[in-house]
Amino acid sequence: MTESIPVSRSVDHGTAKLMPDVDRPRAWLLTVDGAPQSYVDLDAPAHLEFEYARRLGHVLDTAAEPGRPLDVLHLGGGALTLPRYVAETRPGSRQDVVEADRGLLELVAEHLPLADGAGIAVHAADARTWLEAAPADSADALVADVFGGSRIPAHLTSLGYARAAERVLRPDGVYLANLADAAPFAFLRSQIATFAALFEETAVIAEPGVLRGRRFGNAVLVAAHRPLDLAALARRAASDAFPARVTHGAALRAFTAGAEPVRDETAVPSPEPPDGAFGIG
C-alpha cells in the first residue's frame, strides 16, 4: 500500500476496513463490522498496539530463550500481527496461519503484504478442521485468536477442541488464547476449566479491573504441560502502559471454582461485547 487511503471491502464474514494511523506512516488498523481486529505497522513488525496482543507477545517471548526460532500455529489471522511479530523477534521460525475468511486474507495480502522470506504460510480454512488434521507434536506454540465478528465460535471452546490443540502441541509446547468476557465470567471460567482438565499448568493474564468485574475485557489464557515462566510474564505484564496481572495457582483455582469443562454438545460462543467495549489498546 503506497498511499494512506482508507480501504473498505466486503469480505466473507462482514465488511472489512483498513484505516491508516496518522501518527505512523505505514501503520494500519483493521476492523471487521466496526470491531477492531488487528493493528500492523509495516515498518515496525515488532510493535504491538493492542493490549491483548502485547500480552500474547509476552507469552511468546517467554516460551523459549530469546531469538530461538519456533514452530507456531496461529488460529485466526486478521492482519497477521502476531505472525509478523514472531518472524521479527524469532527469525527462522516456521509459522502456519489458519483463517476462515478467504476474502479477508486476500485483502491483507493485497494491501499489507508479508516480507519476503517471512516463513509464514497462510491457509483459508476452518480453525478446528485444520487443527484436527494437523500433524501431532508439530507446534511449539499454538495461538488462538479466532473471532467470528466479535465472538469466539462455539466449536473452538470445547474439550474436544482442547484435546485437538494438545495433540498438535509438542510436550513442552504452550497454548495461548485471546478470550473476552465480563462478570460473572461464565465463559472465561469454563474455558479455564476446560484447559485445566488437560494441562497441568494454566494462567490468565488480564487487567485487574476486568477480573474484578468492573468492565468487559480481554483475558489471555495460557496452558502447558511444563512450568511457565510466571515471574517473567508477571514482570512484562506489569510494565505495560495498561498493567495486567498474571493469575495462577490457588488464586486461579478459586476464580474457576465450580466451573465445568465444556462439551461439544453444550458449547456456546463467547458473549456479545457491549457497544464500545473494544478500542485501540
Secondary structure as a PSIPRED ss2 file (coil, helix, strand):
# PSIPRED VFORMAT (PSIPRED V4.0)

   1 M C   1.000  0.000  0.000
   2 T C   1.000  0.000  0.000
   3 E C   1.000  0.000  0.000
   4 S C   1.000  0.000  0.000
   5 I C   1.000  0.000  0.000
   6 P C   1.000  0.000  0.000
   7 V E   0.000  0.000  1.000
   8 S E   0.000  0.000  1.000
   9 R E   0.000  0.000  1.000
  10 S E   0.000  0.000  1.000
  11 V E   0.000  0.000  1.000
  12 D C   1.000  0.000  0.000
  13 H C   1.000  0.000  0.000
  14 G E   0.000  0.000  1.000
  15 T E   0.000  0.000  1.000
  16 A E   0.000  0.000  1.000
  17 K E   0.000  0.000  1.000
  18 L E   0.000  0.000  1.000
  19 M E   0.000  0.000  1.000
  20 P E   0.000  0.000  1.000
  21 D C   1.000  0.000  0.000
  22 V C   1.000  0.000  0.000
  23 D C   1.000  0.000  0.000
  24 R C   1.000  0.000  0.000
  25 P C   1.000  0.000  0.000
  26 R C   1.000  0.000  0.000
  27 A E   0.000  0.000  1.000
  28 W E   0.000  0.000  1.000
  29 L E   0.000  0.000  1.000
  30 L E   0.000  0.000  1.000
  31 T E   0.000  0.000  1.000
  32 V E   0.000  0.000  1.000
  33 D C   1.000  0.000  0.000
  34 G C   1.000  0.000  0.000
  35 A E   0.000  0.000  1.000
  36 P E   0.000  0.000  1.000
  37 Q E   0.000  0.000  1.000
  38 S E   0.000  0.000  1.000
  39 Y E   0.000  0.000  1.000
  40 V E   0.000  0.000  1.000
  41 D E   0.000  0.000  1.000
  42 L C   1.000  0.000  0.000
  43 D C   1.000  0.000  0.000
  44 A C   1.000  0.000  0.000
  45 P C   1.000  0.000  0.000
  46 A C   1.000  0.000  0.000
  47 H C   1.000  0.000  0.000
  48 L C   1.000  0.000  0.000
  49 E C   1.000  0.000  0.000
  50 F C   1.000  0.000  0.000
  51 E H   0.000  1.000  0.000
  52 Y H   0.000  1.000  0.000
  53 A H   0.000  1.000  0.000
  54 R H   0.000  1.000  0.000
  55 R H   0.000  1.000  0.000
  56 L H   0.000  1.000  0.000
  57 G H   0.000  1.000  0.000
  58 H H   0.000  1.000  0.000
  59 V H   0.000  1.000  0.000
  60 L H   0.000  1.000  0.000
  61 D H   0.000  1.000  0.000
  62 T C   1.000  0.000  0.000
  63 A C   1.000  0.000  0.000
  64 A C   1.000  0.000  0.000
  65 E C   1.000  0.000  0.000
  66 P C   1.000  0.000  0.000
  67 G C   1.000  0.000  0.000
  68 R C   1.000  0.000  0.000
  69 P C   1.000  0.000  0.000
  70 L C   1.000  0.000  0.000
  71 D E   0.000  0.000  1.000
  72 V E   0.000  0.000  1.000
  73 L E   0.000  0.000  1.000
  74 H E   0.000  0.000  1.000
  75 L E   0.000  0.000  1.000
  76 G C   1.000  0.000  0.000
  77 G C   1.000  0.000  0.000
  78 G C   1.000  0.000  0.000
  79 A C   1.000  0.000  0.000
  80 L C   1.000  0.000  0.000
  81 T H   0.000  1.000  0.000
  82 L H   0.000  1.000  0.000
  83 P H   0.000  1.000  0.000
  84 R H   0.000  1.000  0.000
  85 Y H   0.000  1.000  0.000
  86 V H   0.000  1.000  0.000
  87 A H   0.000  1.000  0.000
  88 E H   0.000  1.000  0.000
  89 T H   0.000  1.000  0.000
  90 R C   1.000  0.000  0.000
  91 P C   1.000  0.000  0.000
  92 G C   1.000  0.000  0.000
  93 S C   1.000  0.000  0.000
  94 R E   0.000  0.000  1.000
  95 Q E   0.000  0.000  1.000
  96 D E   0.000  0.000  1.000
  97 V E   0.000  0.000  1.000
  98 V E   0.000  0.000  1.000
  99 E E   0.000  0.000  1.000
 100 A C   1.000  0.000  0.000
 101 D C   1.000  0.000  0.000
 102 R H   0.000  1.000  0.000
 103 G H   0.000  1.000  0.000
 104 L H   0.000  1.000  0.000
 105 L H   0.000  1.000  0.000
 106 E H   0.000  1.000  0.000
 107 L H   0.000  1.000  0.000
 108 V H   0.000  1.000  0.000
 109 A H   0.000  1.000  0.000
 110 E H   0.000  1.000  0.000
 111 H H   0.000  1.000  0.000
 112 L C   1.000  0.000  0.000
 113 P C   1.000  0.000  0.000
 114 L C   1.000  0.000  0.000
 115 A C   1.000  0.000  0.000
 116 D C   1.000  0.000  0.000
 117 G C   1.000  0.000  0.000
 118 A C   1.000  0.000  0.000
 119 G C   1.000  0.000  0.000
 120 I E   0.000  0.000  1.000
 121 A E   0.000  0.000  1.000
 122 V E   0.000  0.000  1.000
 123 H E   0.000  0.000  1.000
 124 A E   0.000  0.000  1.000
 125 A C   1.000  0.000  0.000
 126 D C   1.000  0.000  0.000
 127 A H   0.000  1.000  0.000
 128 R H   0.000  1.000  0.000
 129 T H   0.000  1.000  0.000
 130 W H   0.000  1.000  0.000
 131 L H   0.000  1.000  0.000
 132 E H   0.000  1.000  0.000
 133 A H   0.000  1.000  0.000
 134 A C   1.000  0.000  0.000
 135 P C   1.000  0.000  0.000
 136 A C   1.000  0.000  0.000
 137 D C   1.000  0.000  0.000
 138 S C   1.000  0.000  0.000
 139 A E   0.000  0.000  1.000
 140 D E   0.000  0.000  1.000
 141 A E   0.000  0.000  1.000
 142 L E   0.000  0.000  1.000
 143 V E   0.000  0.000  1.000
 144 A E   0.000  0.000  1.000
 145 D C   1.000  0.000  0.000
 146 V C   1.000  0.000  0.000
 147 F C   1.000  0.000  0.000
 148 G E   0.000  0.000  1.000
 149 G C   1.000  0.000  0.000
 150 S C   1.000  0.000  0.000
 151 R E   0.000  0.000  1.000
 152 I C   1.000  0.000  0.000
 153 P C   1.000  0.000  0.000
 154 A H   0.000  1.000  0.000
 155 H H   0.000  1.000  0.000
 156 L H   0.000  1.000  0.000
 157 T C   1.000  0.000  0.000
 158 S C   1.000  0.000  0.000
 159 L H   0.000  1.000  0.000
 160 G H   0.000  1.000  0.000
 161 Y H   0.000  1.000  0.000
 162 A H   0.000  1.000  0.000
 163 R H   0.000  1.000  0.000
 164 A H   0.000  1.000  0.000
 165 A H   0.000  1.000  0.000
 166 E H   0.000  1.000  0.000
 167 R H   0.000  1.000  0.000
 168 V H   0.000  1.000  0.000
 169 L E   0.000  0.000  1.000
 170 R E   0.000  0.000  1.000
 171 P E   0.000  0.000  1.000
 172 D E   0.000  0.000  1.000
 173 G E   0.000  0.000  1.000
 174 V E   0.000  0.000  1.000
 175 Y E   0.000  0.000  1.000
 176 L E   0.000  0.000  1.000
 177 A E   0.000  0.000  1.000
 178 N E   0.000  0.000  1.000
 179 L E   0.000  0.000  1.000
 180 A E   0.000  0.000  1.000
 181 D E   0.000  0.000  1.000
 182 A C   1.000  0.000  0.000
 183 A C   1.000  0.000  0.000
 184 P C   1.000  0.000  0.000
 185 F C   1.000  0.000  0.000
 186 A H   0.000  1.000  0.000
 187 F H   0.000  1.000  0.000
 188 L H   0.000  1.000  0.000
 189 R H   0.000  1.000  0.000
 190 S H   0.000  1.000  0.000
 191 Q H   0.000  1.000  0.000
 192 I H   0.000  1.000  0.000
 193 A H   0.000  1.000  0.000
 194 T H   0.000  1.000  0.000
 195 F H   0.000  1.000  0.000
 196 A H   0.000  1.000  0.000
 197 A C   1.000  0.000  0.000
 198 L C   1.000  0.000  0.000
 199 F C   1.000  0.000  0.000
 200 E C   1.000  0.000  0.000
 201 E E   0.000  0.000  1.000
 202 T E   0.000  0.000  1.000
 203 A E   0.000  0.000  1.000
 204 V E   0.000  0.000  1.000
 205 I E   0.000  0.000  1.000
 206 A E   0.000  0.000  1.000
 207 E C   1.000  0.000  0.000
 208 P H   0.000  1.000  0.000
 209 G H   0.000  1.000  0.000
 210 V H   0.000  1.000  0.000
 211 L H   0.000  1.000  0.000
 212 R C   1.000  0.000  0.000
 213 G C   1.000  0.000  0.000
 214 R C   1.000  0.000  0.000
 215 R C   1.000  0.000  0.000
 216 F C   1.000  0.000  0.000
 217 G E   0.000  0.000  1.000
 218 N E   0.000  0.000  1.000
 219 A E   0.000  0.000  1.000
 220 V E   0.000  0.000  1.000
 221 L E   0.000  0.000  1.000
 222 V E   0.000  0.000  1.000
 223 A E   0.000  0.000  1.000
 224 A E   0.000  0.000  1.000
 225 H C   1.000  0.000  0.000
 226 R C   1.000  0.000  0.000
 227 P C   1.000  0.000  0.000
 228 L C   1.000  0.000  0.000
 229 D C   1.000  0.000  0.000
 230 L H   0.000  1.000  0.000
 231 A H   0.000  1.000  0.000
 232 A H   0.000  1.000  0.000
 233 L H   0.000  1.000  0.000
 234 A H   0.000  1.000  0.000
 235 R H   0.000  1.000  0.000
 236 R H   0.000  1.000  0.000
 237 A H   0.000  1.000  0.000
 238 A H   0.000  1.000  0.000
 239 S C   1.000  0.000  0.000
 240 D C   1.000  0.000  0.000
 241 A C   1.000  0.000  0.000
 242 F C   1.000  0.000  0.000
 243 P C   1.000  0.000  0.000
 244 A C   1.000  0.000  0.000
 245 R E   0.000  0.000  1.000
 246 V E   0.000  0.000  1.000
 247 T E   0.000  0.000  1.000
 248 H E   0.000  0.000  1.000
 249 G H   0.000  1.000  0.000
 250 A H   0.000  1.000  0.000
 251 A H   0.000  1.000  0.000
 252 L H   0.000  1.000  0.000
 253 R H   0.000  1.000  0.000
 254 A H   0.000  1.000  0.000
 255 F H   0.000  1.000  0.000
 256 T H   0.000  1.000  0.000
 257 A C   1.000  0.000  0.000
 258 G C   1.000  0.000  0.000
 259 A C   1.000  0.000  0.000
 260 E C   1.000  0.000  0.000
 261 P C   1.000  0.000  0.000
 262 V C   1.000  0.000  0.000
 263 R C   1.000  0.000  0.000
 264 D H   0.000  1.000  0.000
 265 E H   0.000  1.000  0.000
 266 T H   0.000  1.000  0.000
 267 A C   1.000  0.000  0.000
 268 V C   1.000  0.000  0.000
 269 P C   1.000  0.000  0.000
 270 S C   1.000  0.000  0.000
 271 P C   1.000  0.000  0.000
 272 E C   1.000  0.000  0.000
 273 P C   1.000  0.000  0.000
 274 P C   1.000  0.000  0.000
 275 D C   1.000  0.000  0.000
 276 G C   1.000  0.000  0.000
 277 A C   1.000  0.000  0.000
 278 F C   1.000  0.000  0.000
 279 G C   1.000  0.000  0.000
 280 I C   1.000  0.000  0.000
 281 G C   1.000  0.000  0.000
